[in-house]
Structures are given as C-alpha cells and as structure tokens.
Amino acid sequence: MSKILVTGATGHLGKAIVEALLKKTSSTRIHVLVRDAAKAADLIAKGVTVHEGNYDDHASLVNAFKGINKVYMVSGNELHKRIQQHYNVVDAAVEAGVKHLVYTSFQRKNETETSPIQLVAETHLKTEEKIKSSGLIYTILEHGIYADMIPIFAGAHLLENHTIYLPAGNGKTAYAVRNDQAEAGAIILLDESGKYDNESIELAGPEAVSWGQVADIIKDITGKPIVYVAPPVDEFNAALRAAHVPDEVIGLMAAFSKAADVGEFDNVNNVMEVILGRKCITLAAYLQQVYTSK
C-alpha cells in the first residue's frame, strides 16, 4: 500500500487530514512533515512517522519524501515567499521519487490580475502550473472558503458588540467545514483506482449564503440581536486601522470580503458529498457548535 506524507501536520488542516487518515488506515502508512517534532508528540504516540523540515529547506524536504508515494501538500501561509516555498516542495517531490502530489488550492472564478484576491491567487495559480509541468501525478483540490473562518471574520467580540462589519455587500459564499475538506482529502489520498489522477476538483460547500444570512443564523442560535453592516472598503480600512489592526490583516480581510461581494466563492456543487458518500455538515450545524459553546 502507498505511503502517504502530510505536510504542515501541526496546523489546522494538516492535523485534520492526519486524523481523518488515522480513522481509515494504519498509522504505519502515515508520515508527516513538521517544523518542530516536539509539537507532534501526539502523532508519534499514535504511530505516525514524523519528519522534521520546512518549505525553505530543500534538503529536508527530499529526506522526508524519500520512500513516500503520495504527498498531501498544504499551501504555505507566508505569502511573500510562498511561491518559492511551493516550488521547493514540488522539486523535492520529483527528486525523491514521489508519484502523486495532492495540493490544497482555492475555489475561484477569476484567474486574472483583476481578482480582488490577486496576491493570494497568484501564488496558487503559479504553484498549480509548476505541479502540472513537473511530471508528477497530481490532484488539485480547489477548496471553498472554510466555515471555520467565519468566527475570525465576524470578530472575537461578536456576542458583545452584536455586529458583523465587513465590506462584502450581499455576495454569497459556499462555505465548507474544514473537517469535511480534510476527510475528502483523506479519501482521495487513499484511493488506488486512479480516478482522481491529474484532476482539479472544486470542493465547495452545500449552500451559498451571504453575511446577512450568517448574521441571522447566529442571531437565531444565540438569541442576540446580531446584525450585518457592509461599509465601503475605505471606511472599513480606516475603522480597522483606528483599532490598531495590522495592515496585512486589514488587506486580507478587505480582499476576501470584496471577492465574496463579486461572487468569487458562490459556486455550489455536490462533488464533496459524492466523495464523502454523505451530506456535508451544514453551515447552520457548524455555527450551532461554535456559538452554543460560547
């Protein structure tokens, strides 16, 4: 059976992928790449093989990938150097003899420089080009926006200030729960039929909702008067700067809000449900878990 390696295994998505794999196959097949092995002690205890390395260190990647058949490549989070880091992973996979690379990309409609999230999009698109030209068997997973990001965008004090404040207009997003994305990824990694080979797969959520609808769902769950306010981008930026939010964070929040406003993430399909063999977790069910525990 194929040996599988998951990168970024101490992060949210990487850890979720490993946990999904552990429910479906033997830990002896599972390897992970982490920056600090001490942070993966729980995985070692479960029988997972841990390799220490990082996307900046080509040699560490080659060493980790030797003997591995399939790599699940979690996209890096350092935007200013992500393209080179991703190229390092792809080159190391080729050098080490990896057969199949599964990459976590993003759901989109606009692949031009006019995209509101052009900075983020460029790193993914260039990585996809690199992977497709590498000679590796690939599967590109075009992840929808994680429902898990809603509490972050809505703000830690939502239940006190009762306001979601984002320049997303009435745009809708087909949110997907990260754990569903992870389970779908695990199923694809474990598949030996080849049906996912050299495919780009859009993994969207089961329904598209606006931030106004998100506010209404949270209002119904909590009984609090949650409202959604959609300011102009300039006003939003100024308000967050006044609150001493870092410019990089403001830029990303504004960019993803604008992308939602123009419908960049509103495509719904049942692809993930077909892969999972079940219904996806609904947004309402996810938010129920989040906001009844607060």
Summary of the structure (lengths in Angstrom):
residues: 294
radius of gyration: 19.5
end to end distance: 43.4
largest distance: 56.6
contacts: 955
relative contact order: 0.13
helix: 48%
strand: 16%
